[in-house]
């Protein structure tokens, strides 16, 4: 999707997130505003009804937030990538620019995707790659059981499989089995891929590697 260039603009990710089944479930917005969006350029706030919106310029912060949203399995997630008018207002919802329009289109599209997440950006090709990676990641996370999450959370804290086994009162082979079933390795790679693709989409260039001069 091509948009006109804006003067005094910066490229960001806008997340517009709408609670699913909001008429039959408790209001999750206050907790989401308090708990999600660490590292955001402009933190989440309620826009209208059961919808929240935040602005990000750090791809890693976006993926960390997407992980929380996908794990909760309670939201339609729209990812808009593009420019916003600067200076940014203090409130996320008060901003203007193509990224906001993309996020609005994306959250509507998320209501028609199996993973309840969609991506729209200035560059259809790159945005499509981000969306594909996100849908695959969302499918993996959606199959993860409570026991799987227990193992993943402890390993992500830095515990070894042996330490995780002692914490959970199970054998190390059982931890390994749960980690495989939960797609621990695949989930980490998916998260890294989404982060790199977001960085590339924001900058227009592949992310730098440690071996790069």
Backbone bond lengths (Angstrom), bond angles and torsions (degrees), N, CA, C in turn:
res aa  C-N    CA-C-N  psi(-1)  N-CA   C-N-CA  omega(-1)  CA-C   N-CA-C  phi
1 X - - - 1.459 - - 1.526 108.97 -
2 X 1.327 117.47 120.16 1.450 121.92 -178.04 1.526 109.87 -94.44
3 X 1.324 115.65 139.84 1.457 120.75 178.26 1.503 108.41 -133.06
4 X 1.324 116.13 157.03 1.454 120.99 177.05 1.514 110.05 -68.28
5 X 1.333 115.46 146.50 1.462 119.90 177.87 1.520 110.12 -69.76
6 X 1.311 114.85 146.13 1.460 121.12 177.18 1.520 108.73 -108.30
7 X 1.317 116.16 138.98 1.448 119.71 171.98 1.523 108.63 -74.96
8 X 1.338 115.42 149.99 1.463 121.06 178.53 1.522 110.36 51.63
9 X 1.332 117.16 52.36 1.457 121.95 -176.72 1.524 109.73 -122.91
10 X 1.313 115.55 156.70 1.457 122.29 177.68 1.523 108.06 -133.69
11 X 1.342 116.77 146.80 1.460 120.87 -179.04 1.519 109.42 -86.45
12 X 1.317 115.80 134.26 1.460 122.09 -177.62 1.524 109.27 -146.04
13 X 1.332 113.76 175.70 1.466 121.92 168.91 1.522 107.54 -111.30
14 X 1.317 116.41 125.31 1.460 121.73 173.32 1.525 107.97 -106.46
15 X 1.318 116.12 125.86 1.461 121.09 174.56 1.522 108.67 -102.76
16 X 1.315 116.06 118.21 1.455 122.19 171.82 1.519 106.73 -110.31
17 X 1.331 116.56 120.23 1.453 122.46 -167.63 1.521 109.14 -128.59
18 X 1.322 116.07 126.82 1.465 121.96 -175.90 1.526 109.57 -119.06
19 X 1.333 117.53 130.52 1.462 120.90 -178.71 1.515 110.92 -68.15
20 X 1.329 116.05 132.99 1.454 121.46 176.74 1.522 110.60 -80.64
21 X 1.327 115.79 148.49 1.478 122.33 177.03 1.525 111.14 50.20
22 X 1.316 116.91 40.59 1.467 120.58 -173.59 1.525 113.01 -67.17
23 X 1.331 117.32 -22.97 1.463 119.13 -179.30 1.529 112.81 -76.04
24 X 1.338 116.00 -19.03 1.464 119.29 -176.86 1.527 113.21 -117.28
25 X 1.337 116.88 6.46 1.465 120.53 179.65 1.519 109.53 -131.36
26 X 1.335 117.38 160.65 1.473 120.03 178.73 1.521 111.74 -62.23
27 X 1.323 115.39 157.79 1.457 122.01 178.56 1.529 109.05 -70.46
28 X 1.334 116.82 114.25 1.459 121.95 -178.33 1.522 113.26 -94.71
29 X 1.319 117.19 -2.38 1.462 120.73 -174.29 1.528 113.07 -62.16
30 X 1.343 120.39 -48.45 1.470 118.58 -177.81 1.518 113.27 -56.12
31 X 1.325 116.79 -43.72 1.470 119.57 179.50 1.518 111.30 -67.48
32 X 1.340 116.83 -39.44 1.462 120.05 179.51 1.517 110.96 -63.34
33 X 1.313 116.78 -42.86 1.470 120.50 179.30 1.525 110.60 -61.92
34 X 1.337 116.19 -37.74 1.466 120.47 -178.20 1.521 112.39 -76.70
35 X 1.337 117.63 -36.06 1.460 121.03 -169.38 1.522 115.08 -100.90
36 X 1.336 118.75 -26.05 1.455 121.04 -173.63 1.527 111.03 -103.83
37 X 1.330 114.66 157.90 1.459 119.32 172.26 1.504 115.41 93.35
38 X 1.335 118.29 21.82 1.459 119.84 176.49 1.525 109.90 -59.49
39 X 1.316 116.72 134.04 1.458 121.20 -179.49 1.509 114.50 85.89
40 X 1.335 117.27 6.68 1.467 120.58 -179.74 1.521 111.00 -71.30
41 X 1.315 115.19 149.33 1.452 121.14 173.18 1.522 110.18 -69.43
42 X 1.306 115.61 -39.38 1.462 123.28 171.27 1.517 106.77 -136.43
43 X 1.324 116.60 117.76 1.448 121.50 -172.28 1.516 113.48 -66.43
44 X 1.321 114.86 164.59 1.455 120.89 -179.87 1.525 111.38 -61.40
45 X 1.307 114.45 143.12 1.457 121.92 170.60 1.517 108.29 -150.53
46 X 1.316 114.85 155.80 1.465 119.70 179.20 1.524 109.17 -68.71
47 X 1.323 116.20 133.81 1.457 120.43 176.49 1.521 110.87 -98.48
48 X 1.319 115.38 -52.06 1.468 120.82 177.66 1.512 108.27 -163.12
49 X 1.316 116.97 141.33 1.460 120.09 178.53 1.522 111.60 57.61
50 X 1.323 116.12 -124.52 1.464 122.26 -178.36 1.527 111.23 -106.50
51 X 1.311 116.84 34.68 1.460 122.49 -178.23 1.519 110.44 -113.06
52 X 1.345 115.70 141.98 1.458 121.13 175.43 1.522 109.26 -127.33
53 X 1.341 114.97 161.30 1.452 119.62 -176.92 1.528 109.47 -147.18
54 X 1.338 115.74 139.75 1.454 121.49 177.29 1.514 110.19 -143.14
55 X 1.335 116.18 159.66 1.457 122.33 -177.15 1.533 108.36 -123.13
56 X 1.334 115.98 133.80 1.459 121.90 -175.69 1.524 110.70 -131.98
57 X 1.338 115.24 146.68 1.458 119.61 170.21 1.525 111.85 -124.35
58 X 1.344 116.66 2.00 1.461 122.50 -179.52 1.527 108.73 -111.46
59 X 1.356 118.48 112.14 1.464 120.01 -178.69 1.519 113.65 -56.51
60 X 1.335 117.69 -37.44 1.463 120.03 -179.99 1.521 111.22 -64.85
61 X 1.327 117.61 -37.14 1.459 121.03 177.42 1.528 110.48 -67.50
62 X 1.318 116.90 -35.16 1.468 120.27 177.18 1.523 110.28 -63.06
63 X 1.340 117.15 -48.65 1.453 119.02 -176.87 1.527 111.72 -67.54
64 X 1.342 117.38 -34.80 1.464 119.49 176.38 1.522 110.31 -62.59
65 X 1.327 116.30 -40.07 1.460 120.14 178.82 1.522 111.37 -70.45
66 X 1.330 116.55 -40.79 1.461 119.98 177.71 1.524 111.03 -61.05
67 X 1.328 116.88 -37.40 1.459 119.82 177.86 1.527 110.79 -59.69
68 X 1.318 117.18 -45.29 1.468 120.81 179.47 1.517 111.03 -63.57
69 X 1.319 116.31 -43.26 1.463 120.14 -178.59 1.525 111.63 -66.38
70 X 1.328 116.66 -44.44 1.469 120.14 179.77 1.519 110.62 -66.76
71 X 1.324 116.78 -38.79 1.465 120.19 -179.07 1.527 111.13 -64.00
72 X 1.307 117.12 -37.35 1.462 120.09 -178.06 1.525 112.41 -68.65
73 X 1.333 116.54 -23.48 1.468 122.03 177.54 1.525 111.69 53.81
74 X 1.334 115.28 44.33 1.464 119.30 -175.80 1.524 113.38 -135.63
75 X 1.351 117.52 6.75 1.464 119.40 -170.11 1.523 112.06 -135.11
76 X 1.327 114.99 150.57 1.455 122.31 161.04 1.520 106.12 -91.56
77 X 1.328 116.75 125.43 1.463 120.63 -172.48 1.525 109.81 -114.83
78 X 1.328 115.92 118.12 1.447 121.78 175.95 1.505 110.83 -107.16
79 X 1.339 117.00 125.04 1.461 123.07 -179.27 1.524 108.30 -109.93
80 X 1.315 116.48 113.44 1.457 121.42 177.95 1.513 110.31 -108.99
81 X 1.333 116.93 128.08 1.462 121.47 -177.71 1.518 108.62 -120.89
82 X 1.328 116.04 121.12 1.456 119.66 -179.87 1.513 110.75 171.83
83 X 1.310 115.63 -159.37 1.457 120.54 -176.68 1.528 111.28 -93.07
84 X 1.324 114.38 155.18 1.462 122.33 170.25 1.514 108.31 -131.71
85 X 1.294 114.89 151.99 1.456 120.53 -179.89 1.532 109.76 -71.34
86 X 1.311 116.24 137.04 1.464 120.80 177.36 1.527 109.42 -115.60
87 X 1.337 116.41 154.49 1.455 126.91 2.57 1.525 111.56 -72.40
88 X 1.349 114.40 144.32 1.449 119.14 178.72 1.523 110.32 -67.83
89 X 1.323 117.53 136.35 1.463 118.86 173.21 1.522 110.45 -68.07
90 X 1.319 116.54 164.96 1.460 120.05 -178.42 1.518 112.54 -66.66
91 X 1.319 116.75 -31.05 1.459 120.96 -179.61 1.520 110.32 -96.65
92 X 1.328 115.97 132.59 1.461 121.15 -178.88 1.523 111.67 -56.14
93 X 1.323 116.35 -41.95 1.464 119.91 -173.72 1.516 113.06 -70.49
94 X 1.322 117.34 -13.48 1.459 120.46 -177.39 1.521 112.40 -89.41
95 X 1.331 117.67 -3.20 1.458 120.31 -178.24 1.517 113.03 -73.90
96 X 1.332 114.61 165.80 1.460 121.17 179.91 1.523 108.90 -138.36
97 X 1.325 115.43 151.58 1.452 119.60 175.62 1.517 112.26 139.51
98 X 1.336 116.37 168.49 1.465 121.20 -177.74 1.519 114.35 -56.42
99 X 1.335 118.68 -33.44 1.466 119.96 -178.99 1.527 110.85 -59.70
100 X 1.321 117.07 -36.32 1.464 121.01 178.24 1.528 110.54 -68.05
101 X 1.309 116.59 -40.53 1.461 120.36 178.73 1.524 110.34 -65.64
102 X 1.338 115.63 -40.60 1.465 119.36 178.37 1.529 110.68 -63.09
103 X 1.332 116.64 -42.51 1.468 120.11 -179.30 1.522 111.11 -63.55
104 X 1.331 117.45 -36.52 1.461 120.99 177.80 1.525 110.36 -65.24
105 X 1.334 116.60 -45.34 1.463 120.16 177.07 1.523 110.44 -61.85
106 X 1.345 116.39 -39.90 1.461 120.94 -176.78 1.520 111.99 -67.15
107 X 1.339 118.40 -43.10 1.462 119.03 -177.93 1.525 110.67 -66.57
108 X 1.321 117.07 -32.15 1.468 119.46 173.57 1.521 110.38 -66.69
109 X 1.344 116.63 -39.84 1.459 120.41 178.70 1.510 112.71 -68.06
110 X 1.348 116.44 -30.59 1.468 120.28 -179.46 1.520 112.20 -62.42
111 X 1.317 116.81 -22.38 1.461 120.47 179.65 1.530 111.83 -73.70
112 X 1.340 115.84 -6.43 1.462 119.98 -179.02 1.528 112.71 -118.93
113 X 1.340 117.92 6.12 1.461 120.76 179.74 1.528 110.22 -105.61
114 X 1.327 118.26 150.52 1.467 120.42 -178.93 1.522 113.38 -64.38
115 X 1.312 117.46 -29.70 1.460 120.23 -179.91 1.503 114.05 -92.16
116 X 1.351 117.64 1.21 1.460 123.10 179.41 1.528 111.87 59.17
117 X 1.339 116.45 33.14 1.456 121.11 177.91 1.518 108.22 -143.28
118 X 1.340 116.20 142.12 1.460 121.15 179.10 1.516 109.21 -145.63
119 X 1.332 115.11 155.31 1.467 121.56 -177.22 1.517 109.31 -129.92
120 X 1.322 116.43 132.61 1.462 122.28 174.86 1.523 107.37 -133.50
121 X 1.338 116.33 136.75 1.458 120.27 179.88 1.504 112.29 -148.06
122 X 1.334 115.53 177.84 1.457 120.66 177.89 1.527 111.07 -62.59
123 X 1.337 116.11 -34.51 1.460 122.72 -178.96 1.527 108.14 -105.16
124 X 1.323 116.62 105.17 1.465 120.86 -177.35 1.527 112.09 -58.88
125 X 1.333 116.39 -38.23 1.467 120.69 -176.08 1.522 110.40 -64.47
126 X 1.332 117.03 -51.57 1.462 120.05 -179.04 1.533 111.28 -68.29
127 X 1.314 117.48 -40.94 1.469 119.92 178.51 1.519 110.78 -61.41
128 X 1.328 116.61 -37.28 1.453 120.33 177.68 1.516 112.54 -63.51
129 X 1.328 116.63 -37.49 1.463 120.12 177.16 1.529 111.18 -66.76
130 X 1.328 116.40 -41.64 1.466 119.20 177.20 1.524 110.08 -61.06
131 X 1.326 116.93 -44.24 1.459 120.32 -178.73 1.529 111.41 -63.80
132 X 1.329 117.36 -41.87 1.458 120.20 178.81 1.524 111.30 -60.09
133 X 1.330 116.37 -46.83 1.466 120.41 179.00 1.526 110.81 -62.69
134 X 1.317 116.74 -39.48 1.464 120.52 179.85 1.526 111.71 -66.25
135 X 1.315 116.85 -40.55 1.465 119.73 179.93 1.536 110.93 -64.87
136 X 1.328 116.74 -39.71 1.459 119.99 177.15 1.532 111.16 -65.89
137 X 1.322 115.91 -41.89 1.469 120.66 177.91 1.524 110.35 -63.15
138 X 1.333 115.95 -45.04 1.463 120.67 179.94 1.522 111.03 -60.64
139 X 1.337 117.86 -39.42 1.460 120.97 179.05 1.522 110.69 -64.07
140 X 1.322 117.01 -40.71 1.466 120.64 178.14 1.528 110.60 -64.17
141 X 1.334 116.69 -47.39 1.462 120.21 -178.89 1.522 111.43 -64.15
142 X 1.323 116.58 -34.34 1.453 120.28 -178.69 1.514 113.34 -67.15
143 X 1.337 117.44 -21.85 1.463 120.99 179.09 1.529 112.29 -91.53
144 X 1.312 118.14 -6.02 1.462 122.02 -175.32 1.525 110.06 -76.11
145 X 1.317 116.76 128.50 1.465 121.91 -178.29 1.534 110.78 -85.29
146 X 1.329 115.14 171.91 1.467 120.05 176.45 1.523 110.71 -59.42
147 X 1.326 116.85 -43.01 1.463 120.19 178.21 1.516 111.67 -64.14
148 X 1.322 115.72 -36.86 1.456 119.30 176.91 1.515 111.69 -64.11
149 X 1.334 116.32 -43.60 1.461 120.43 178.61 1.528 111.38 -62.88
150 X 1.334 117.59 -35.68 1.459 120.48 177.83 1.524 110.71 -57.16
151 X 1.316 115.93 -46.35 1.461 120.29 179.98 1.520 110.95 -68.22
152 X 1.312 116.94 -47.30 1.464 120.76 -178.49 1.531 110.82 -58.96
153 X 1.321 117.29 -44.65 1.461 120.65 -178.29 1.523 111.49 -62.06
154 X 1.336 116.96 -42.78 1.458 119.48 -178.48 1.528 111.79 -70.04
155 X 1.317 116.74 -40.34 1.469 119.95 177.81 1.528 110.25 -65.84
156 X 1.328 116.61 -38.74 1.465 119.93 177.79 1.527 111.93 -65.58
157 X 1.337 116.67 -25.21 1.462 120.07 175.03 1.524 112.04 -73.42
158 X 1.330 116.82 -11.63 1.449 121.02 179.50 1.508 114.82 109.21
159 X 1.336 117.74 2.54 1.456 120.27 179.24 1.528 110.23 -75.29
160 X 1.342 115.25 144.62 1.459 120.23 173.02 1.523 109.44 -75.32
161 X 1.331 116.29 170.62 1.458 119.31 176.94 1.527 110.69 -62.58
162 X 1.344 117.04 -38.58 1.468 120.08 178.21 1.521 110.85 -63.84
163 X 1.341 116.81 -43.73 1.472 120.50 179.21 1.522 110.62 -66.04
164 X 1.326 116.46 -38.58 1.460 120.64 177.60 1.528 110.58 -63.58
165 X 1.322 115.78 -39.90 1.467 119.90 178.84 1.522 110.97 -61.77
166 X 1.332 116.32 -43.81 1.459 119.15 179.76 1.524 110.77 -65.67
167 X 1.323 117.02 -40.00 1.464 120.75 -179.91 1.537 111.24 -63.03
168 X 1.320 116.48 -38.70 1.464 120.71 -176.63 1.528 112.81 -91.78
169 X 1.331 116.91 -9.84 1.454 119.74 -179.84 1.512 113.26 72.71
170 X 1.338 115.99 32.81 1.457 120.88 178.01 1.521 108.28 -128.36
171 X 1.328 117.03 175.61 1.459 121.35 -178.22 1.528 110.81 -82.84
172 X 1.354 118.00 154.26 1.465 120.34 174.80 1.528 113.46 -56.20
173 X 1.354 119.12 -40.26 1.471 117.37 175.93 1.532 112.81 -60.82
174 X 1.330 116.93 -33.93 1.467 119.53 177.80 1.521 110.78 -67.16
175 X 1.341 116.47 -37.67 1.468 120.20 176.23 1.518 110.01 -62.00
176 X 1.336 116.27 -45.99 1.464 120.69 179.69 1.519 111.12 -60.50
177 X 1.322 116.02 -40.61 1.467 120.18 179.59 1.527 110.78 -64.80
178 X 1.321 115.91 -43.68 1.468 119.10 179.04 1.532 111.30 -65.26
179 X 1.330 116.13 -38.41 1.468 119.80 179.73 1.524 110.83 -63.13
180 X 1.336 116.33 -41.57 1.467 119.37 178.19 1.520 111.00 -65.17
181 X 1.346 115.53 -45.19 1.466 119.06 -179.51 1.521 111.55 -63.36
182 X 1.330 116.85 -33.04 1.467 121.47 -179.76 1.520 112.92 -80.53
183 X 1.338 116.90 -7.46 1.459 119.48 -178.22 1.511 111.97 64.87
184 X 1.338 117.09 42.95 1.469 120.65 -176.57 1.525 111.02 -58.05
185 X 1.326 116.30 -51.45 1.466 119.97 -178.49 1.522 110.69 -64.91
186 X 1.320 116.66 -45.75 1.464 120.02 -178.86 1.521 111.20 -63.60
187 X 1.343 116.71 -37.40 1.459 119.98 178.46 1.510 112.36 -63.92
188 X 1.334 116.33 -40.40 1.458 119.62 177.76 1.521 111.35 -63.84
189 X 1.327 115.86 -41.38 1.465 119.22 -179.97 1.529 111.12 -67.55
190 X 1.317 115.71 -38.45 1.463 118.82 178.29 1.526 110.90 -63.34
191 X 1.328 116.06 -43.49 1.460 119.45 178.54 1.524 110.92 -61.26
192 X 1.338 116.85 -43.60 1.458 120.74 178.63 1.523 111.44 -62.57
193 X 1.335 116.30 -40.62 1.458 120.44 179.15 1.522 111.13 -63.59
194 X 1.323 117.17 -45.89 1.465 120.26 179.02 1.523 110.63 -60.87
195 X 1.317 116.93 -41.92 1.464 120.62 178.83 1.524 110.99 -60.58
196 X 1.334 116.23 -47.02 1.465 119.98 -179.34 1.525 111.78 -64.49
197 X 1.326 116.88 -40.89 1.465 119.90 179.80 1.525 111.52 -66.66
198 X 1.333 116.88 -37.75 1.461 119.71 175.89 1.521 110.69 -64.04
199 X 1.339 116.47 -42.37 1.466 119.90 179.26 1.526 110.69 -61.72
200 X 1.322 115.97 -42.42 1.458 119.98 179.31 1.526 111.33 -65.40
201 X 1.318 116.28 -39.07 1.461 120.34 -179.40 1.526 110.99 -68.90
202 X 1.319 116.88 -37.18 1.466 120.24 179.14 1.525 112.23 -69.43
203 X 1.337 116.48 -39.63 1.469 120.31 -173.41 1.518 113.64 -97.36
204 X 1.347 115.92 -22.57 1.453 119.26 -174.05 1.508 113.14 83.20
205 X 1.337 116.97 4.61 1.465 121.87 -179.22 1.517 109.96 -133.56
206 X 1.344 117.36 149.65 1.471 119.11 175.01 1.519 110.29 -60.20
207 X 1.340 118.04 148.03 1.450 120.01 179.11 1.514 111.83 -64.39
208 X 1.332 117.21 145.08 1.455 121.27 179.21 1.512 109.91 -68.20
209 X 1.340 116.82 147.52 1.453 121.99 176.18 1.507 109.51 -108.72
210 X 1.330 115.61 165.65 1.456 120.11 -178.58 1.527 111.29 -64.48
211 X 1.339 116.22 -25.78 1.470 119.76 -178.40 1.523 112.61 -84.73
212 X 1.343 115.58 -8.09 1.459 118.73 -177.55 1.514 110.05 -69.27
213 X 1.341 117.61 143.52 1.467 119.79 -179.69 1.508 111.16 -69.09
